[in-house]
Structures are given as C-alpha cells and as structure tokens.
C-alpha cells in the first residue's frame, strides 16, 4: 500500500500514567499539529500532577525492537527523543538512528521532572552527549539542564547566548535554550550552526499566569518535531511550536492537585 502522504513522527520517551507529559503528551501534541504519531517507550512511570512514585525501565533490547518495528514499516519524517533512563538505552537508540539514517531528530535532554524527580541515571548524560547530541538536528535544554551540561550557572541572557553557542559548536547541532526558568520571562534563544559563524535568534515568550505547566518541555519539543516533519525550516518550526505551547497553557486547563497538564487539544474547542 502506498503512503497516503501524511507526515509522520516518532516519539522515543517514557510513559506518563497521568497523561500530561512523556509519550502521552507527545502523541497529543503531534496529532494537534497535523502529523501521524508513533512511539517507542523507554520506561513506564507511575506519576501524577504531584510527582513520580515509580519508574520501570524498558530493556534496551526491547526498546530496539520497538524502534525497528517503526523504521522498517512507517519511516518517520521526524524523531523526538525525551526521557531516556540509562546509558544502555541511549546506545540502543543511537544504534537504530544511525542504522536507518533518521532525520529531523529533536532531542529534549530530560533529566529532572517538573516535580523535581530525577529521570535519568547520573552516568547517562556523558553517553547522551557523545552518542545522541551530534545526531540531533536540535537539542532543547532548559536552563537547569544547560547548567549541568555546561557545568556553570546561567544567570542572564548573555550567558544563555554563550551557552547555546558553546553547545552547538561542540556537538554540531542547533540549540534551543529555553528560558522558562528565568525570573520574569519566558524567552528562548536559538543558535544555528550557519557559516561562517553561528546565528542567534531570540523568541519572545509571554509569561502566562498558570501554575499548571506539567509537560511543557515534552510539548514544545514534540511540536517542533511535528513542524520539521511537515517541512518547515527550523526558525518557523520553533516559532509555530512556541505559539502552540502558549495556547495550550493559556487555555487554563485545571486538573489534579499539583502542577497540572496543558490543554493539548485546545484548538479543537475553538
């Protein structure tokens, strides 16, 4: 059967039993942004808006099987990588992505959940930097994650620009450094490796008075991957993804007792 022409995206991430982040948020976001979503689950988590109470990792061999099943049948136009629990999983993912020459890889280096729970083994970051960062079209760290990667504090916009450029030059990929953790703002900076030097672009974000931000990072990276799958250039893919994310936050969905989920389907109610 011939491909219908529908663009496709694969999310490689952990499952969120409350539906606000991880695989569930990714699939909702991809559907809302007009692409067909597929998934390879890295871990099952028992979590809700108040926190994570359990994590069950998927064996690297089975993670490979999931990815192989997708790539050999419905080749994805983009790949989003979220929570990866171990170095062994990272190596498995890298092996499959290399084998099938995956394109439009968007990597969200998830280390800590919104509620403060560690989601990645301490020794896995170095492996991720070595194996996955150079394969990515874009990485999307927030400020705390960038501070871990760059091993220094990020105190202002100038430091954000320097850190984005440093990571991009080191790993040969574009970097979207998210400023949502900065006091008083939600501006993100994009560094792209264009000749003869990298290009910086800022994306202004409006601070929305809504405490329910569970899954924002997952949502943004999945929206960017969806836009890349549809053929948008990176600048436009990021701009449209931020607009979608702002709408999902501004919809003011209120569920749960803690930091609640976004309204990924807010456009359906317009």
Secondary structure as UniProt FT lines:
FT   STRAND          8..16
FT   TURN            17..18
FT   HELIX           22..32
FT   TURN            33..34
FT   STRAND          36..48
FT   TURN            49..50
FT   STRAND          51..57
FT   HELIX           60..71
FT   TURN            72..73
FT   STRAND          78..81
FT   HELIX           87..99
FT   TURN            100..101
FT   STRAND          105..107
FT   TURN            114..115
FT   TURN            122..123
FT   HELIX           124..131
FT   HELIX           133..135
FT   STRAND          138..139
FT   HELIX           143..150
FT   HELIX           157..171
FT   STRAND          174..178
FT   TURN            180..181
FT   TURN            183..184
FT   STRAND          188..192
FT   STRAND          199..203
FT   HELIX           216..229
FT   TURN            230..231
FT   HELIX           234..250
FT   TURN            264..265
FT   HELIX           266..269
//
